[in-house]
């Protein structure tokens, strides 16, 4: 593990604390222009996310309306009633995005896939980057808004479903994540810039309570006239 990643993991709670975590539960509001664009405004405005810290599994409740929930794994999705009756199922869900463009409408399972994949990756970072199948490389400083952040280039393994294979993490001098750059493959490769802020400690883990994601200009600046995705977090539990 390189020095920057080690600093970041320690700043977010430390690897030993994370190794004690097996599950998370998060109260969140997930809004933004992407849901309107995809014909799903408000579908995730008040939800609870439950997931596993090691394996890519997330449950979102309620979804798509009260009395139902959705489960997400890379190779299978479901929508079920609160008493466990299966309403819908999709296997190999990433294949369902083939042929869709950035402006194509989504069905409920498309929306749940995006929310599940995104939320899992956001909540387990930066700890997941310490896995031996991730490739990380320091890329030097970045100046923004009068601050200097330190960049970490990350290559994700094929075993992890993510927005894209290569992403850039920006950490401040204390090791907290301040920016994240990626492209979103299932949105046609749109470049995004992601700003976490308003950090709070929950059971020894530092979590940003506010995330704002924008389309990214070629020079790296955000297109701030439109918030693509807004994530606001209430309570977080780590088990």
Secondary structure, DSSP 8 states (H G I E B T S, - for coil): --HHHHHHHHHTT-HHHHHT--EEEEEEEEESHHHHHTT-TTTTSSEEEEEESSS-EEEEES-SSTTEEEEEETTEEEEEETT--EEEEEESGGGGGTT--TT----HHHHHHHHHHHHHHHHHTTGGGGSTT-EEEEEEEEEETTEEEEEEEEE--TTS--S-SEEEEEE-TTS-EEEEEEEEGGGTSEEEEEEEEEEEEETTEEEEEEEEEEEB-TTS-B-TTS-SEEEEEEEEEE-
